[in-house]
Amino acid sequence: MAKIGFLPPLMFAMLFATFAAIFSLNSPNLTFDQSVLLVLKSRISHDPHNLLTINWSTSTSVCNWIGITCGSRHQRVVALNLSSMDLTGTIPSELGSLSFLEWLDIHYNNFHGFLPIELTNLHRLRYLNFGNNNFNGEMPSWFGFFAKLQSLYMYGNNFTGVIPSTLGSLSKLEKLILYDNDFKGQIPITIGNLSNLIWLYLDDNNLSGYLQSGIFDNLSKLQVLSLTGNQISGRIPNSLFKCKELTYLSLYNNSMGEIVPIEIGNLTMLQYLYLSYNHLKGSIPSSIFNISSLLHIGLGSNNFFGYVWSNMFDYLPQLSYLDLGECQLSGRIPMSLFKCKELQVLYLYENRLEGTVPSEITNLTSLVHFAIGRNNISGQFPNPTPLLHWYDVSENNLVGEIPSSICNLSSIVGLYLMMNSFNGTIPECLGNLSSSLLYIELQKNNFHGKLPKSFAKGCTLQSIRINNNQLEGSLPRSLGNCKDLNLLDIGNNYFSDTFPNWLGYLDQLQVLILRSNRFYGQVNNSDVKVSFSRLRCIDLSHNNFSGYLPVNFFENLHAIIREGHEKKSKPEYMKNTVLNGKQYYFVEGLSFTAKGLEMEFQSLLTSWMVLDFSSNQFLGEIPKILGELHSLIVLNLSHNSLTGPIPSSLSDLSELESLDLSSNKLQGRIPIELTNIDFLEVLNLSQNNLKGPIPQGKQFDTFTNDSYIGNLGLCGLPLSKSCNHNDEDTSDKFDRDDDDDDDDDDNDELNWKFSILIGYGYDDELNWRFSILMGYGGGLVLAVSLGYIVLTTGKPWWLIRIT
């Protein structure tokens, strides 16, 4: 009987659940939510993973669809989460009909277009995330109508205009995330009404103006304030220091001026402080260094001044990141710094620090980035700690040899030792570290000996700069393992070798500088199939290269040939690295001889194209193919033994700004076509055997005598020697002869003899004497002829009687 009494209630419950499920499946409200979502599905133009295509089907309950959550009581759609599905589409106005929706998340997709005002009907909405899509236009003011909204994420879109002041009506808002858009103008004062606000992220917009003085008065719960990457100016308002719960404060990369108030020390819960890259001035408040909770301090690149003090870091036991670079600080590195055992990043570069690096630096065993470059630090090579990735002691007064402990840096990425007085040899182990190293900069020291023989097969080096030392020997063939090498500068050393054709296999190589060494022989790369195709800057000057200019080498300079036909919409710089939020170009300090001057670059545009073969022993004629290097900006072939005419094909170098062919043995006229080079600023054709009139017009009207001295056959402005009519006619004759056969020396000799016969010579004195001789000779012939005629005809009679 007990069992019989128990079964009916159980069966009744099962039947009720079944009927409830059937009723819910056919609920008009649920069917309505389904129809709305199907409209949204129809607006999806791209669903690469077929998530909605397959799953959002009328054959299953909408509550079982992917991304859909229904309420347990009323079975209505309360949450829509389509985040990170790679969907492309627009938001339909019908979405505003999901009146029970509390959670709407579509971040990390490609939704675009404008947002429909019907979304304001979602009066239950507490969480809204439209981040990382492509919405554009102004952010609608009706976002202030979501009375229950607690979290608003609109980051990573293309919103423009000002931040709506109506957002100040969202009294329950805790998180406002608007970074990475294009908002302009001032942060509205109404943001200060959001008394429940915990997070405020407005990074990477174009916000400007001052932070209004009372904007933080009511934001007592604020924990995160991030305004990085805007144009906000003025001073830090004192109302900010009322936000006692603040743990994260970033005003990094703005235009903030004035001094930092000492009241910043009131933020006793602060863990992350980033004020770098502003115009803050005065001394750094000591109160900052009393906030023992601080993990990160970023104050670099401001207009601070003053001294560091001995106990500066006594109260920062947890500090892991310190940036005081470019702060004009004086004094010695404080010993208290080495109490910060958790320190991983230390930037003290570009200050006025002096003295030595204490040996206690080795106590910082967690140190990953160490940068003290551009100070007045002296003493021996500072001992590196074993976990270092970046080691920068450049531009100081350091001496000594590279210690063997450098070989223990198995994770080293950047090694910057340039512009000190280091000596000794380069450790062989650096070649073994090349599987982690990206940048080696040892230039302008006193290193001697040879380069390491072995560079690892997995070599990751992108830049090697060892110029201006006393290194010798040949380039190790193992450099060919460095497939990512972009820049190789070994200039101003004593290397002695033939041209390294095998470097042609490095198809990422953009800059090759071999100048001022003892390289010799011909530049020929016929045995290299893919050769120097990305090379943009080539400097082989001041060596002992000989033979003809390498036509096949020029044919393979595809970056210089092609770039001229691929104009970019905006300037681009050669590959760089980002360190401490700042771009560091590995071409910084690179120098070229251009426009008659030694030019040093802090960054180098990819459009900067240089070919410098000057001060060698090249001979023969200038190849016409040089005219196909359309993007070339600097061409220097001076101080060689080149002969023949200047090829008119050089006029095709439409981007050329500097042309130096001086101190060769070039002959013939200056091609008039060169006047078509619109950007030519510097021309040097001096000390050759050129002749004829100097072309006039355009850029040629700006050149002085210095461009042409040492060519006795040239005439016309700007020279004082003028051209006569025969000069111009004869030069045309020469042009035709040169075009017929540029390589025929016999024709050149005949042309020269012909010029003598018609009164156009190479020597002014010869021309003068020849003119007198012609005058006397012509007069004599005329007199004899007239005498013969008169005497034989007897006329005129009066002349006969006089005779």
DAKA-V418397 format. One record per run of one state. SS is the DSSP state (alpha for helix, beta for strand, coil for the rest). FROM is the first residue (numbers start at 0). TO is the last residue. If there is no record, write none. Layout:
# DAKA-V418397
SS:FROM:TO
SS:FROM:TO
This chain:
# DAKA-V418397
coil:0:0
alpha:1:24
coil:25:26
alpha:27:41
coil:42:42
beta:43:46
coil:47:49
alpha:50:54
coil:55:60
alpha:61:63
coil:64:66
beta:67:69
coil:70:75
beta:76:80
coil:81:85
beta:86:88
coil:89:91
alpha:92:96
coil:97:101
beta:102:104
coil:105:108
beta:109:112
coil:113:115
alpha:116:120
coil:121:125
beta:126:128
coil:129:132
beta:133:137
coil:138:139
alpha:140:144
coil:145:149
beta:150:152
coil:153:156
beta:157:159
coil:160:160
beta:161:161
coil:162:163
alpha:164:168
coil:169:173
beta:174:176
coil:177:182
beta:183:184
coil:185:187
alpha:188:192
coil:193:197
beta:198:200
coil:201:204
beta:205:209
coil:210:222
beta:223:225
coil:226:229
beta:230:233
coil:234:236
alpha:237:241
coil:242:246
beta:247:249
coil:250:253
beta:254:255
coil:256:257
beta:258:258
coil:259:260
alpha:261:265
coil:266:270
beta:271:273
coil:274:279
beta:280:281
coil:282:284
alpha:285:289
coil:290:294
beta:295:297
coil:298:301
beta:302:303
coil:304:304
beta:305:306
coil:307:319
beta:320:322
coil:323:327
beta:328:331
coil:332:333
alpha:334:338
coil:339:343
beta:344:346
coil:347:350
beta:351:354
coil:355:357
alpha:358:362
coil:363:367
beta:368:370
coil:371:374
beta:375:379
coil:380:388
beta:389:391
coil:392:395
beta:396:399
coil:400:402
alpha:403:407
coil:408:412
beta:413:415
coil:416:419
beta:420:423
coil:424:427
alpha:428:434
coil:435:437
beta:438:440
coil:441:444
beta:445:448
coil:449:461
beta:462:464
coil:465:468
beta:469:472
coil:473:475
alpha:476:480
coil:481:485
beta:486:488
coil:489:492
beta:493:494
coil:495:496
beta:497:497
coil:498:499
alpha:500:504
coil:505:509
beta:510:512
coil:513:518
beta:519:520
coil:521:535
beta:536:538
coil:539:542
beta:543:547
coil:548:549
alpha:550:554
coil:555:556
alpha:557:562
coil:563:571
beta:572:572
coil:573:574
beta:575:578
coil:579:580
beta:581:584
coil:585:588
beta:589:593
coil:594:595
beta:596:600
coil:601:603
beta:604:604
coil:605:608
beta:609:611
coil:612:615
beta:616:620
coil:621:622
alpha:623:627
coil:628:632
beta:633:635
coil:636:639
beta:640:643
coil:644:646
alpha:647:651
coil:652:656
beta:657:659
coil:660:663
beta:664:667
coil:668:670
alpha:671:675
coil:676:680
beta:681:683
coil:684:687
beta:688:692
coil:693:696
alpha:697:701
coil:702:703
alpha:704:706
coil:707:711
beta:712:714
coil:715:723
alpha:724:739
coil:740:743
alpha:744:756
coil:757:762
alpha:763:792
coil:793:795
alpha:796:801
coil:802:802
